[in-house]
């Protein structure tokens, strides 16, 4: 279960959080976005090292529920 769906942009320093399903949030420099709220983890970015993962889960977040 996803408790907090958030990342930190490694370019502008914004910490952005998606709080509900389809809550697509982008940092101020536009390089990183998050989506999914507590339903799923979606990341949009230009390069792999653009963000630092800061999500909090009560189990493994990488597992997709059926």
mmCIF file of the N, C-alpha and C atoms, coordinates in Angstrom:
data_MODEL
# 
_entry.id   MODEL 
# 
loop_
_atom_site.group_PDB 
_atom_site.id 
_atom_site.type_symbol 
_atom_site.label_atom_id 
_atom_site.label_alt_id 
_atom_site.label_comp_id 
_atom_site.label_asym_id 
_atom_site.label_entity_id 
_atom_site.label_seq_id 
_atom_site.pdbx_PDB_ins_code 
_atom_site.Cartn_x 
_atom_site.Cartn_y 
_atom_site.Cartn_z 
_atom_site.occupancy 
_atom_site.B_iso_or_equiv 
_atom_site.pdbx_formal_charge 
_atom_site.auth_seq_id 
_atom_site.auth_comp_id 
_atom_site.auth_asym_id 
_atom_site.auth_atom_id 
_atom_site.pdbx_PDB_model_num 
ATOM 1   N N  . UNK A 1 1  ? 0.840  -1.183 0.000   1.00 0.00 ? 1  UNK A N  1 
ATOM 2   C CA . UNK A 1 1  ? 0.000  0.000  0.000   1.00 0.00 ? 1  UNK A CA 1 
ATOM 3   C C  . UNK A 1 1  ? 0.883  1.243  0.000   1.00 0.00 ? 1  UNK A C  1 
ATOM 4   N N  . UNK A 1 2  ? 0.542  2.194  -0.832  1.00 0.00 ? 2  UNK A N  1 
ATOM 5   C CA . UNK A 1 2  ? 1.290  3.448  -0.942  1.00 0.00 ? 2  UNK A CA 1 
ATOM 6   C C  . UNK A 1 2  ? 0.744  4.435  0.085   1.00 0.00 ? 2  UNK A C  1 
ATOM 7   N N  . UNK A 1 3  ? 1.597  4.909  0.963   1.00 0.00 ? 3  UNK A N  1 
ATOM 8   C CA . UNK A 1 3  ? 1.210  5.890  1.974   1.00 0.00 ? 3  UNK A CA 1 
ATOM 9   C C  . UNK A 1 3  ? 1.496  7.302  1.475   1.00 0.00 ? 3  UNK A C  1 
ATOM 10  N N  . UNK A 1 4  ? 2.649  7.486  0.832   1.00 0.00 ? 4  UNK A N  1 
ATOM 11  C CA . UNK A 1 4  ? 3.031  8.789  0.288   1.00 0.00 ? 4  UNK A CA 1 
ATOM 12  C C  . UNK A 1 4  ? 3.720  8.555  -1.049  1.00 0.00 ? 4  UNK A C  1 
ATOM 13  N N  . UNK A 1 5  ? 3.262  9.252  -2.090  1.00 0.00 ? 5  UNK A N  1 
ATOM 14  C CA . UNK A 1 5  ? 3.778  9.115  -3.447  1.00 0.00 ? 5  UNK A CA 1 
ATOM 15  C C  . UNK A 1 5  ? 4.501  10.414 -3.798  1.00 0.00 ? 5  UNK A C  1 
ATOM 16  N N  . UNK A 1 6  ? 5.822  10.445 -3.535  1.00 0.00 ? 6  UNK A N  1 
ATOM 17  C CA . UNK A 1 6  ? 6.545  11.695 -3.776  1.00 0.00 ? 6  UNK A CA 1 
ATOM 18  C C  . UNK A 1 6  ? 7.982  11.459 -4.207  1.00 0.00 ? 6  UNK A C  1 
ATOM 19  N N  . UNK A 1 7  ? 8.541  12.474 -4.879  1.00 0.00 ? 7  UNK A N  1 
ATOM 20  C CA . UNK A 1 7  ? 9.942  12.480 -5.291  1.00 0.00 ? 7  UNK A CA 1 
ATOM 21  C C  . UNK A 1 7  ? 10.510 13.872 -5.060  1.00 0.00 ? 7  UNK A C  1 
ATOM 22  N N  . UNK A 1 8  ? 11.846 13.942 -5.072  1.00 0.00 ? 8  UNK A N  1 
ATOM 23  C CA . UNK A 1 8  ? 12.544 15.228 -5.028  1.00 0.00 ? 8  UNK A CA 1 
ATOM 24  C C  . UNK A 1 8  ? 13.248 15.423 -6.358  1.00 0.00 ? 8  UNK A C  1 
ATOM 25  N N  . UNK A 1 9  ? 13.039 16.560 -6.998  1.00 0.00 ? 9  UNK A N  1 
ATOM 26  C CA . UNK A 1 9  ? 13.727 16.879 -8.247  1.00 0.00 ? 9  UNK A CA 1 
ATOM 27  C C  . UNK A 1 9  ? 15.178 17.212 -7.920  1.00 0.00 ? 9  UNK A C  1 
ATOM 28  N N  . UNK A 1 10 ? 16.107 16.546 -8.570  1.00 0.00 ? 10 UNK A N  1 
ATOM 29  C CA . UNK A 1 10 ? 17.530 16.785 -8.320  1.00 0.00 ? 10 UNK A CA 1 
ATOM 30  C C  . UNK A 1 10 ? 18.049 18.038 -9.011  1.00 0.00 ? 10 UNK A C  1 
ATOM 31  N N  . UNK A 1 11 ? 17.200 18.740 -9.760  1.00 0.00 ? 11 UNK A N  1 
ATOM 32  C CA . UNK A 1 11 ? 17.612 19.966 -10.453 1.00 0.00 ? 11 UNK A CA 1 
ATOM 33  C C  . UNK A 1 11 ? 17.128 21.222 -9.731  1.00 0.00 ? 11 UNK A C  1 
ATOM 34  N N  . UNK A 1 12 ? 15.826 21.310 -9.470  1.00 0.00 ? 12 UNK A N  1 
ATOM 35  C CA . UNK A 1 12 ? 15.288 22.522 -8.829  1.00 0.00 ? 12 UNK A CA 1 
ATOM 36  C C  . UNK A 1 12 ? 15.060 22.349 -7.327  1.00 0.00 ? 12 UNK A C  1 
ATOM 37  N N  . UNK A 1 13 ? 15.124 21.099 -6.824  1.00 0.00 ? 13 UNK A N  1 
ATOM 38  C CA . UNK A 1 13 ? 14.969 20.854 -5.391  1.00 0.00 ? 13 UNK A CA 1 
ATOM 39  C C  . UNK A 1 13 ? 13.536 20.707 -4.918  1.00 0.00 ? 13 UNK A C  1 
ATOM 40  N N  . UNK A 1 14 ? 12.551 20.871 -5.812  1.00 0.00 ? 14 UNK A N  1 
ATOM 41  C CA . UNK A 1 14 ? 11.151 20.707 -5.414  1.00 0.00 ? 14 UNK A CA 1 
ATOM 42  C C  . UNK A 1 14 ? 10.892 19.283 -4.930  1.00 0.00 ? 14 UNK A C  1 
ATOM 43  N N  . UNK A 1 15 ? 10.103 19.163 -3.875  1.00 0.00 ? 15 UNK A N  1 
ATOM 44  C CA . UNK A 1 15 ? 9.566  17.881 -3.450  1.00 0.00 ? 15 UNK A CA 1 
ATOM 45  C C  . UNK A 1 15 ? 8.103  17.898 -3.861  1.00 0.00 ? 15 UNK A C  1 
ATOM 46  N N  . UNK A 1 16 ? 7.748  16.993 -4.773  1.00 0.00 ? 16 UNK A N  1 
ATOM 47  C CA . UNK A 1 16 ? 6.389  16.972 -5.300  1.00 0.00 ? 16 UNK A CA 1 
ATOM 48  C C  . UNK A 1 16 ? 5.705  15.677 -4.884  1.00 0.00 ? 16 UNK A C  1 
ATOM 49  N N  . UNK A 1 17 ? 4.395  15.783 -4.640  1.00 0.00 ? 17 UNK A N  1 
ATOM 50  C CA . UNK A 1 17 ? 3.619  14.641 -4.165  1.00 0.00 ? 17 UNK A CA 1 
ATOM 51  C C  . UNK A 1 17 ? 2.305  14.552 -4.922  1.00 0.00 ? 17 UNK A C  1 
ATOM 52  N N  . UNK A 1 18 ? 1.947  13.355 -5.356  1.00 0.00 ? 18 UNK A N  1 
ATOM 53  C CA . UNK A 1 18 ? 0.640  13.079 -5.933  1.00 0.00 ? 18 UNK A CA 1 
ATOM 54  C C  . UNK A 1 18 ? -0.228 12.526 -4.812  1.00 0.00 ? 18 UNK A C  1 
ATOM 55  N N  . UNK A 1 19 ? -1.343 13.190 -4.533  1.00 0.00 ? 19 UNK A N  1 
ATOM 56  C CA . UNK A 1 19 ? -2.145 12.842 -3.369  1.00 0.00 ? 19 UNK A CA 1 
ATOM 57  C C  . UNK A 1 19 ? -3.365 11.971 -3.682  1.00 0.00 ? 19 UNK A C  1 
ATOM 58  N N  . UNK A 1 20 ? -3.752 11.894 -4.947  1.00 0.00 ? 20 UNK A N  1 
ATOM 59  C CA . UNK A 1 20 ? -4.874 11.027 -5.307  1.00 0.00 ? 20 UNK A CA 1 
ATOM 60  C C  . UNK A 1 20 ? -4.710 10.561 -6.750  1.00 0.00 ? 20 UNK A C  1 
ATOM 61  N N  . UNK A 1 21 ? -5.444 9.532  -7.125  1.00 0.00 ? 21 UNK A N  1 
ATOM 62  C CA . UNK A 1 21 ? -5.372 8.960  -8.475  1.00 0.00 ? 21 UNK A CA 1 
ATOM 63  C C  . UNK A 1 21 ? -5.573 10.072 -9.509  1.00 0.00 ? 21 UNK A C  1 
ATOM 64  N N  . UNK A 1 22 ? -4.740 10.080 -10.520 1.00 0.00 ? 22 UNK A N  1 
ATOM 65  C CA . UNK A 1 22 ? -4.773 11.055 -11.610 1.00 0.00 ? 22 UNK A CA 1 
ATOM 66  C C  . UNK A 1 22 ? -4.409 12.466 -11.160 1.00 0.00 ? 22 UNK A C  1 
ATOM 67  N N  . UNK A 1 23 ? -3.714 12.603 -10.036 1.00 0.00 ? 23 UNK A N  1 
ATOM 68  C CA . UNK A 1 23 ? -3.185 13.888 -9.558  1.00 0.00 ? 23 UNK A CA 1 
ATOM 69  C C  . UNK A 1 23 ? -1.765 14.012 -10.107 1.00 0.00 ? 23 UNK A C  1 
ATOM 70  N N  . UNK A 1 24 ? -1.649 14.508 -11.339 1.00 0.00 ? 24 UNK A N  1 
ATOM 71  C CA . UNK A 1 24 ? -0.370 14.611 -12.044 1.00 0.00 ? 24 UNK A CA 1 
ATOM 72  C C  . UNK A 1 24 ? 0.295  15.910 -11.629 1.00 0.00 ? 24 UNK A C  1 
ATOM 73  N N  . UNK A 1 25 ? 1.450  15.823 -10.952 1.00 0.00 ? 25 UNK A N  1 
ATOM 74  C CA . UNK A 1 25 ? 2.134  16.991 -10.400 1.00 0.00 ? 25 UNK A CA 1 
ATOM 75  C C  . UNK A 1 25 ? 3.536  17.078 -11.013 1.00 0.00 ? 25 UNK A C  1 
ATOM 76  N N  . UNK A 1 26 ? 3.931  18.287 -11.429 1.00 0.00 ? 26 UNK A N  1 
ATOM 77  C CA . UNK A 1 26 ? 5.237  18.516 -12.047 1.00 0.00 ? 26 UNK A CA 1 
ATOM 78  C C  . UNK A 1 26 ? 6.013  19.535 -11.223 1.00 0.00 ? 26 UNK A C  1 
ATOM 79  N N  . UNK A 1 27 ? 7.321  19.340 -11.110 1.00 0.00 ? 27 UNK A N  1 
ATOM 80  C CA . UNK A 1 27 ? 8.175  20.293 -10.386 1.00 0.00 ? 27 UNK A CA 1 
ATOM 81  C C  . UNK A 1 27 ? 8.269  21.608 -11.169 1.00 0.00 ? 27 UNK A C  1 
ATOM 82  N N  . UNK A 1 28 ? 8.798  22.653 -10.514 1.00 0.00 ? 28 UNK A N  1 
ATOM 83  C CA . UNK A 1 28 ? 8.816  23.978 -11.141 1.00 0.00 ? 28 UNK A CA 1 
ATOM 84  C C  . UNK A 1 28 ? 9.720  24.069 -12.365 1.00 0.00 ? 28 UNK A C  1 
ATOM 85  N N  . UNK A 1 29 ? 10.753 23.213 -12.470 1.00 0.00 ? 29 UNK A N  1 
ATOM 86  C CA . UNK A 1 29 ? 11.626 23.272 -13.648 1.00 0.00 ? 29 UNK A CA 1 
ATOM 87  C C  . UNK A 1 29 ? 11.127 22.379 -14.780 1.00 0.00 ? 29 UNK A C  1 
ATOM 88  N N  . UNK A 1 30 ? 10.123 21.524 -14.508 1.00 0.00 ? 30 UNK A N  1 
ATOM 89  C CA . UNK A 1 30 ? 9.490  20.721 -15.534 1.00 0.00 ? 30 UNK A CA 1 
ATOM 90  C C  . UNK A 1 30 ? 10.194 19.425 -15.909 1.00 0.00 ? 30 UNK A C  1 
ATOM 91  N N  . UNK A 1 31 ? 11.210 19.035 -15.172 1.00 0.00 ? 31 UNK A N  1 
ATOM 92  C CA . UNK A 1 31 ? 11.964 17.818 -15.520 1.00 0.00 ? 31 UNK A CA 1 
ATOM 93  C C  . UNK A 1 31 ? 11.395 16.546 -14.916 1.00 0.00 ? 31 UNK A C  1 
ATOM 94  N N  . UNK A 1 32 ? 10.574 16.672 -13.857 1.00 0.00 ? 32 UNK A N  1 
ATOM 95  C CA . UNK A 1 32 ? 10.070 15.493 -13.151 1.00 0.00 ? 32 UNK A CA 1 
ATOM 96  C C  . UNK A 1 32 ? 8.582  15.671 -12.844 1.00 0.00 ? 32 UNK A C  1 
ATOM 97  N N  . UNK A 1 33 ? 7.819  14.575 -13.000 1.00 0.00 ? 33 UNK A N  1 
ATOM 98  C CA . UNK A 1 33 ? 6.400  14.567 -12.636 1.00 0.00 ? 33 UNK A CA 1 
ATOM 99  C C  . UNK A 1 33 ? 6.073  13.265 -11.915 1.00 0.00 ? 33 UNK A C  1 
ATOM 100 N N  . UNK A 1 34 ? 5.055  13.328 -11.058 1.00 0.00 ? 34 UNK A N  1 
ATOM 101 C CA . UNK A 1 34 ? 4.543  12.141 -10.368 1.00 0.00 ? 34 UNK A CA 1 
ATOM 102 C C  . UNK A 1 34 ? 3.040  12.066 -10.592 1.00 0.00 ? 34 UNK A C  1 
ATOM 103 N N  . UNK A 1 35 ? 2.505  10.852 -10.488 1.00 0.00 ? 35 UNK A N  1 
ATOM 104 C CA . UNK A 1 35 ? 1.087  10.627 -10.700 1.00 0.00 ? 35 UNK A CA 1 
ATOM 105 C C  . UNK A 1 35 ? 0.692  9.364  -9.940  1.00 0.00 ? 35 UNK A C  1 
ATOM 106 N N  . UNK A 1 36 ? -0.579 9.230  -9.633  1.00 0.00 ? 36 UNK A N  1 
ATOM 107 C CA . UNK A 1 36 ? -1.089 7.981  -9.086  1.00 0.00 ? 36 UNK A CA 1 
ATOM 108 C C  . UNK A 1 36 ? -1.590 8.019  -7.666  1.00 0.00 ? 36 UNK A C  1 
ATOM 109 N N  . UNK A 1 37 ? -1.211 9.028  -6.903  1.00 0.00 ? 37 UNK A N  1 
ATOM 110 C CA . UNK A 1 37 ? -1.664 9.099  -5.516  1.00 0.00 ? 37 UNK A CA 1 
ATOM 111 C C  . UNK A 1 37 ? -1.340 7.842  -4.747  1.00 0.00 ? 37 UNK A C  1 
ATOM 112 N N  . UNK A 1 38 ? -2.332 7.291  -4.073  1.00 0.00 ? 38 UNK A N  1 
ATOM 113 C CA . UNK A 1 38 ? -2.146 6.068  -3.294  1.00 0.00 ? 38 UNK A CA 1 
ATOM 114 C C  . UNK A 1 38 ? -2.486 4.818  -4.099  1.00 0.00 ? 38 UNK A C  1 
ATOM 115 N N  . UNK A 1 39 ? -2.858 4.991  -5.375  1.00 0.00 ? 39 UNK A N  1 
ATOM 116 C CA . UNK A 1 39 ? -3.267 3.862  -6.211  1.00 0.00 ? 39 UNK A CA 1 
ATOM 117 C C  . UNK A 1 39 ? -2.099 3.226  -6.972  1.00 0.00 ? 39 UNK A C  1 
ATOM 118 N N  . UNK A 1 40 ? -1.177 4.041  -7.495  1.00 0.00 ? 40 UNK A N  1 
ATOM 119 C CA . UNK A 1 40 ? -0.045 3.534  -8.270  1.00 0.00 ? 40 UNK A CA 1 
ATOM 120 C C  . UNK A 1 40 ? 1.069  4.574  -8.316  1.00 0.00 ? 40 UNK A C  1 
ATOM 121 N N  . UNK A 1 41 ? 2.289  4.129  -8.613  1.00 0.00 ? 41 UNK A N  1 
ATOM 122 C CA . UNK A 1 41 ? 3.444  5.024  -8.732  1.00 0.00 ? 41 UNK A CA 1 
ATOM 123 C C  . UNK A 1 41 ? 3.764  5.218  -10.208 1.00 0.00 ? 41 UNK A C  1 
ATOM 124 N N  . UNK A 1 42 ? 3.659  6.454  -10.683 1.00 0.00 ? 42 UNK A N  1 
ATOM 125 C CA . UNK A 1 42 ? 4.046  6.784  -12.051 1.00 0.00 ? 42 UNK A CA 1 
ATOM 126 C C  . UNK A 1 42 ? 5.042  7.923  -11.989 1.00 0.00 ? 42 UNK A C  1 
ATOM 127 N N  . UNK A 1 43 ? 6.141  7.781  -12.734 1.00 0.00 ? 43 UNK A N  1 
ATOM 128 C CA . UNK A 1 43 ? 7.185  8.799  -12.796 1.00 0.00 ? 43 UNK A CA 1 
ATOM 129 C C  . UNK A 1 43 ? 7.402  9.202  -14.247 1.00 0.00 ? 43 UNK A C  1 
ATOM 130 N N  . UNK A 1 44 ? 7.510  10.500 -14.491 1.00 0.00 ? 44 UNK A N  1 
ATOM 131 C CA . UNK A 1 44 ? 7.877  11.016 -15.806 1.00 0.00 ? 44 UNK A CA 1 
ATOM 132 C C  . UNK A 1 44 ? 9.118  11.870 -15.600 1.00 0.00 ? 44 UNK A C  1 
ATOM 133 N N  . UNK A 1 45 ? 10.138 11.642 -16.418 1.00 0.00 ? 45 UNK A N  1 
ATOM 134 C CA . UNK A 1 45 ? 11.399 12.346 -16.261 1.00 0.00 ? 45 UNK A CA 1 
ATOM 135 C C  . UNK A 1 45 ? 12.167 12.303 -17.568 1.00 0.00 ? 45 UNK A C  1 
ATOM 136 N N  . UNK A 1 46 ? 13.165 13.173 -17.694 1.00 0.00 ? 46 UNK A N  1 
ATOM 137 C CA . UNK A 1 46 ? 13.979 13.210 -18.909 1.00 0.00 ? 46 UNK A CA 1 
ATOM 138 C C  . UNK A 1 46 ? 15.146 12.230 -18.822 1.00 0.00 ? 46 UNK A C  1 
ATOM 139 N N  . UNK A 1 47 ? 15.792 12.138 -17.649 1.00 0.00 ? 47 UNK A N  1 
ATOM 140 C CA . UNK A 1 47 ? 16.924 11.237 -17.448 1.00 0.00 ? 47 UNK A CA 1 
ATOM 141 C C  . UNK A 1 47 ? 16.768 10.503 -16.116 1.00 0.00 ? 47 UNK A C  1 
ATOM 142 N N  . UNK A 1 48 ? 17.347 9.303  -16.029 1.00 0.00 ? 48 UNK A N  1 
ATOM 143 C CA . UNK A 1 48 ? 17.182 8.453  -14.846 1.00 0.00 ? 48 UNK A CA 1 
ATOM 144 C C  . UNK A 1 48 ? 17.568 9.120  -13.536 1.00 0.00 ? 48 UNK A C  1 
ATOM 145 N N  . UNK A 1 49 ? 18.572 9.988  -13.551 1.00 0.00 ? 49 UNK A N  1 
ATOM 146 C CA . UNK A 1 49 ? 19.045 10.615 -12.306 1.00 0.00 ? 49 UNK A CA 1 
ATOM 147 C C  . UNK A 1 49 ? 18.407 11.978 -12.047 1.00 0.00 ? 49 UNK A C  1 
ATOM 148 N N  . UNK A 1 50 ? 17.274 12.274 -12.673 1.00 0.00 ? 50 UNK A N  1 
ATOM 149 C CA . UNK A 1 50 ? 16.598 13.557 -12.480 1.00 0.00 ? 50 UNK A CA 1 
ATOM 150 C C  . UNK A 1 50 ? 15.911 13.681 -11.121 1.00 0.00 ? 50 UNK A C  1 
ATOM 151 N N  . UNK A 1 51 ? 15.636 12.552 -10.463 1.00 0.00 ? 51 UNK A N  1 
ATOM 152 C CA . UNK A 1 51 ? 14.886 12.622 -9.206  1.00 0.00 ? 51 UNK A CA 1 
ATOM 153 C C  . UNK A 1 51 ? 15.403 11.629 -8.183  1.00 0.00 ? 51 UNK A C  1 
ATOM 154 N N  . UNK A 1 52 ? 15.041 11.905 -6.924  1.00 0.00 ? 52 UNK A N  1 
ATOM 155 C CA . UNK A 1 52 ? 15.300 11.002 -5.809  1.00 0.00 ? 52 UNK A CA 1 
ATOM 156 C C  . UNK A 1 52 ? 13.953 10.516 -5.296  1.00 0.00 ? 52 UNK A C  1 
ATOM 157 N N  . UNK A 1 53 ? 13.797 9.217  -5.231  1.00 0.00 ? 53 UNK A N  1 
ATOM 158 C CA . UNK A 1 53 ? 12.540 8.616  -4.764  1.00 0.00 ? 53 UNK A CA 1 
ATOM 159 C C  . UNK A 1 53 ? 12.359 8.886  -3.275  1.00 0.00 ? 53 UNK A C  1 
ATOM 160 N N  . UNK A 1 54 ? 11.176 9.342  -2.886  1.00 0.00 ? 54 UNK A N  1 
ATOM 161 C CA . UNK A 1 54 ? 10.876 9.637  -1.484  1.00 0.00 ? 54 UNK A CA 1 
ATOM 162 C C  . UNK A 1 54 ? 9.542  9.028  -1.047  1.00 0.00 ? 54 UNK A C  1 
ATOM 163 N N  . UNK A 1 55 ? 9.000  8.112  -1.830  1.00 0.00 ? 55 UNK A N  1 
ATOM 164 C CA . UNK A 1 55 ? 7.710  7.508  -1.495  1.00 0.00 ? 55 UNK A CA 1 
ATOM 165 C C  . UNK A 1 55 ? 7.809  6.668  -0.229  1.00 0.00 ? 55 UNK A C  1 
ATOM 166 N N  . UNK A 1 56 ? 6.676  6.539  0.444   1.00 0.00 ? 56 UNK A N  1 
ATOM 167 C CA . UNK A 1 56 ? 6.582  5.731  1.652   1.00 0.00 ? 56 UNK A CA 1 
ATOM 168 C C  . UNK A 1 56 ? 5.504  4.683  1.416   1.00 0.00 ? 56 UNK A C  1 
ATOM 169 N N  . UNK A 1 57 ? 5.860  3.423  1.653   1.00 0.00 ? 57 UNK A N  1 
ATOM 170 C CA . UNK A 1 57 ? 4.922  2.317  1.479   1.00 0.00 ? 57 UNK A CA 1 
ATOM 171 C C  . UNK A 1 57 ? 4.936  1.435  2.721   1.00 0.00 ? 57 UNK A C  1 
ATOM 172 N N  . UNK A 1 58 ? 3.822  0.745  2.961   1.00 0.00 ? 58 UNK A N  1 
ATOM 173 C CA . UNK A 1 58 ? 3.811  -0.192 4.078   1.00 0.00 ? 58 UNK A CA 1 
ATOM 174 C C  . UNK A 1 58 ? 4.196  -1.599 3.620   1.00 0.00 ? 58 UNK A C  1 
ATOM 175 N N  . UNK A 1 59 ? 4.438  -1.772 2.328   1.00 0.00 ? 59 UNK A N  1 
ATOM 176 C CA . UNK A 1 59 ? 4.980  -3.014 1.755   1.00 0.00 ? 59 UNK A CA 1 
ATOM 177 C C  . UNK A 1 59 ? 5.785  -2.608 0.522   1.00 0.00 ? 59 UNK A C  1 
ATOM 178 N N  . UNK A 1 60 ? 6.209  -3.554 -0.282  1.00 0.00 ? 60 UNK A N  1 
ATOM 179 C CA . UNK A 1 60 ? 7.027  -3.248 -1.447  1.00 0.00 ? 60 UNK A CA 1 
ATOM 180 C C  . UNK A 1 60 ? 6.205  -2.490 -2.489  1.00 0.00 ? 60 UNK A C  1 
ATOM 181 N N  . UNK A 1 61 ? 6.635  -1.261 -2.822  1.00 0.00 ? 61 UNK A N  1 
ATOM 182 C CA . UNK A 1 61 ? 5.909  -0.426 -3.783  1.00 0.00 ? 61 UNK A CA 1 
ATOM 183 C C  . UNK A 1 61 ? 6.039  -0.919 -5.218  1.00 0.00 ? 61 UNK A C  1 
ATOM 184 N N  . UNK A 1 62 ? 7.099  -1.660 -5.515  1.00 0.00 ? 62 UNK A N  1 
ATOM 185 C CA . UNK A 1 62 ? 7.356  -2.090 -6.878  1.00 0.00 ? 62 UNK A CA 1 
ATOM 186 C C  . UNK A 1 62 ? 6.405  -3.175 -7.358  1.00 0.00 ? 62 UNK A C  1 
ATOM 187 N N  . UNK A 1 63 ? 5.714  -3.842 -6.444  1.00 0.00 ? 63 UNK A N  1 
ATOM 188 C CA . UNK A 1 63 ? 4.807  -4.905 -6.823  1.00 0.00 ? 63 UNK A CA 1 
ATOM 189 C C  . UNK A 1 63 ? 3.500  -4.299 -7.334  1.00 0.00 ? 63 UNK A C  1 
ATOM 190 N N  . UNK A 1 64 ? 3.079  -4.749 -8.502  1.00 0.00 ? 64 UNK A N  1 
ATOM 191 C CA . UNK A 1 64 ? 1.827  -4.275 -9.078  1.00 0.00 ? 64 UNK A CA 1 
ATOM 192 C C  . UNK A 1 64 ? 0.701  -5.179 -8.627  1.00 0.00 ? 64 UNK A C  1 
ATOM 193 N N  . UNK A 1 65 ? -0.382 -4.562 -8.120  1.00 0.00 ? 65 UNK A N  1 
ATOM 194 C CA . UNK A 1 65 ? -1.535 -5.338 -7.666  1.00 0.00 ? 65 UNK A CA 1 
ATOM 195 C C  . UNK A 1 65 ? -2.431 -5.660 -8.840  1.00 0.00 ? 65 UNK A C  1 
ATOM 196 N N  . UNK A 1 66 ? -2.997 -6.861 -8.835  1.00 0.00 ? 66 UNK A N  1 
ATOM 197 C CA . UNK A 1 66 ? -3.928 -7.264 -9.907  1.00 0.00 ? 66 UNK A CA 1 
ATOM 198 C C  . UNK A 1 66 ? -5.333 -6.828 -9.600  1.00 0.00 ? 66 UNK A C  1 
# 
